[in-house]
């Protein structure tokens, strides 16, 4: 049969090179077209649109919604004003619905407050609608109140109200406050229309009534209206309104803000971003889960050109590119970035009505840079490919011609002895020539060296060749050594095929598969030296043996090549690793991983009906390690591990879970039987001790926790967590016993176990937020700020639980250090931001039973000395006082020229004697005495006693927890100098000015008090 013609070396060289070039070109093109470069360019442009839209959304929220929410949130004070009018008129909330004179008094009482709020909000108008008649003869469903519009919003205050217009309200109010009537003025609010123009009142009002909302829930029923006109020819506006709810839950009206559509479009038109493409924006409303938006306001000439007449904007989500897509009236493609505004809280009546900002750009404009870069990259790839193909053919000819000449010469002189070939002076080809010349001389020598190499190899290797039709089998001598056969004198020999087969079958009787190969064990044959030893030594030597791997390879039909190698070291190492994987090396108990596997198997077979997971912790291991060294500590661990093995005899799985923690699964019998075995084990431990050098005995003592399967839980992780919790409670109480899991204790104290890592992380990093709550004088000026820690924990609910956990772990000193360092760091941040003045005092809560070291006090001075003279150290009365620490804190505070304050006076451990011991500069009266003090004679008596003592000893009194106007007014009349509470200012993560309204109130109360005293 004629063989096919062989291809030349040039062809073999050229075709792979050509294929490689083509593949390389395709890969490069693919990377540009479909890889990360092209995609990133496109995504970058889309990201710019999304980022610009998000920035515009944030600016819009800042200029509108956030300010509206802050102002509307003040409807609580508006409710207080209304309640004051009702109290003065000796009437209740129900009178509003039918008493127009009462409605006029209410509108008069809150008019100034409303004007101040409107000017701070940058809105175009403000309104209050009361659930009552506007006048004596007003039409039915004409509600009382007022609607004021500002023709000059966001500017500085005018000396009068000339820039305001009264849209709705009584003419007498307009005359009293100097507010002109608008051309569209009406006496009251007509609520008969059903075209959506009354939603700003009806939706928040009736929704809060139907849901029986309380005063604290008013923001949950606030409503942002769709555009409407107050009068048919009036400008279109949107409003943000919330119900006015009195403390008794009566809903008496609605309070809100207006902003004209034109004003919103001015905000949208503010250019705050830079991009290579044109963007237009639309503010609109959609229902949750839908992609249809009703436009409310817009900006940009592109919107007016392509979308102005559209009643709706419908887009589709492109999930791959993370952007929306829509089409304009000319069918051009647009990208749309839709960002939802933060208008409503979750689970509120109007949360399904979503307000969104849509940033839109034409696809061709947005992707113009991306398309040009893509075309340029493809062009830069194509030209080098053409040049490379031409170069490959030239190089192929240069390389292959000398090789072709060498091949022809070798063919001509084949069979000659002492072969000598012509050199072409190309290094690689001349090396090939020398190799060919050497080949014939090396063949003989190479064959003779193979056996010698196998003999002297560090890894024992044997070779045999079996031919089906041959009566003998070729064997290297090393096979005889590995198989324990009598070795021949020659490096290799031939053995009869039947004999070879029988010997191999006997030797590999217990063969195991090792992938595609075979693994078997061969007993070692004693050497000549071992034969002279004793019989027992020879038996030990023979028992060692070796592990052999057999590799079989079929070379031709009926011919098998076998290779045997000694893998004893690998097998023994694998066995060692297998044991180390499952067992603790020190105690020879299951480790954590193996224990879980054994537990799963034990629980899965269904034989265990009742069991207990017990966790054990050695109580005095640290003492032994620190006193006698870790070697003795290891002996102590091993001793306890051996004791645990007693439990295995009656039914238990035992493991060392970590350094000094052990876990056991105890099964067999019911609960009482398991309890008996555990108690017996604990009694056995009482008589077990570790004997030290010199005869000293250290008893084995452990604390344990136990959880029941299946009563407490059915999965291991939960059982282990419960057992760990029970052990933790023992470790932090009586120690030396084992306690069963108690679900009530877990419900009350589980945070102490779950929050350990969070507390430790906070103490290590010294990273925690602080809020600043203002403390004011009688005239409303700021005296200082109290620094209130705000940990951001998942498992701990508040600072009280944080302190409880720190106390349980003996880390109150670290908490004290963290308070000072992190608190002053927060002060420094506010100072650098320009929010902190030059004289305000800084109130820092100090733990009465903990104290920083002198080194830490010195370091604190080096870092924050510029603030320490303004510090007021608050010694918390809710913690037992350590006299030594208290004296040190007072001394160092005085050294810094700071002040001392007693915190929570009247609600803690310490009695009035602490005033004598501490001699404070400030007494902070606890909020439990301040709340409703204007109604309680007993609280008033206690406060007067404190004020008398403070006045005689030159101590300033500070009232905490002032939450109502009545409390503040009474405290000022009593002579209290400093005030702190939610009514004055809530804690904020950044320092904010006091509400001017509150400042004026305090000044009015102080003037009345000073006048009455005169």
Secondary structure as UniProt FT lines:
FT   HELIX           9..33
FT   HELIX           36..60
FT   HELIX           61..65
FT   HELIX           66..72
FT   TURN            73..74
FT   HELIX           75..89
FT   HELIX           93..97
FT   HELIX           100..121
FT   STRAND          125..133
FT   TURN            136..137
FT   TURN            140..141
FT   STRAND          142..150
FT   TURN            151..154
FT   TURN            162..163
FT   STRAND          164..168
FT   HELIX           171..177
FT   STRAND          180..186
FT   STRAND          189..190
FT   TURN            197..198
FT   HELIX           199..210
FT   TURN            211..212
FT   HELIX           215..221
FT   STRAND          223..224
FT   STRAND          228..229
FT   TURN            232..233
FT   STRAND          236..245
FT   TURN            247..248
FT   STRAND          251..260
FT   HELIX           261..269
FT   STRAND          280..287
FT   TURN            288..289
FT   STRAND          292..299
FT   HELIX           301..306
FT   TURN            307..309
FT   STRAND          313..314
FT   STRAND          316..318
FT   TURN            319..322
FT   STRAND          323..327
FT   TURN            329..330
FT   STRAND          333..340
FT   TURN            346..347
FT   TURN            349..352
FT   STRAND          353..362
FT   HELIX           363..366
FT   HELIX           368..412
FT   TURN            413..415
FT   HELIX           427..456
FT   STRAND          461..467
FT   TURN            468..469
FT   STRAND          472..476
FT   HELIX           477..483
FT   STRAND          492..496
FT   HELIX           497..507
FT   TURN            508..510
FT   STRAND          512..514
FT   TURN            515..516
FT   STRAND          517..522
FT   HELIX           528..531
FT   HELIX           535..544
FT   STRAND          546..556
FT   TURN            557..558
FT   STRAND          559..566
FT   HELIX           568..582
FT   TURN            585..587
FT   HELIX           592..604
FT   STRAND          611..618
FT   HELIX           621..628
FT   HELIX           630..651
FT   STRAND          652..656
FT   STRAND          661..667
FT   HELIX           671..686
FT   STRAND          689..691
FT   TURN            693..694
FT   STRAND          697..699
FT   STRAND          702..709
FT   TURN            710..712
FT   HELIX           716..731
FT   TURN            732..734
FT   STRAND          738..740
FT   HELIX           743..754
FT   HELIX           756..765
FT   STRAND          769..776
FT   TURN            778..779
FT   STRAND          782..790
FT   HELIX           799..808
FT   TURN            809..810
FT   HELIX           812..832
FT   TURN            833..834
FT   STRAND          841..846
FT   TURN            848..849
FT   HELIX           854..868
FT   TURN            869..870
FT   STRAND          871..876
FT   TURN            877..878
FT   HELIX           883..895
FT   TURN            896..897
FT   STRAND          899..905
FT   HELIX           913..918
FT   STRAND          922..925
FT   HELIX           927..930
FT   TURN            931..932
FT   HELIX           933..935
FT   HELIX           937..952
FT   TURN            953..954
FT   STRAND          956..959
FT   HELIX           965..974
FT   STRAND          978..979
FT   TURN            982..984
FT   HELIX           996..1013
//
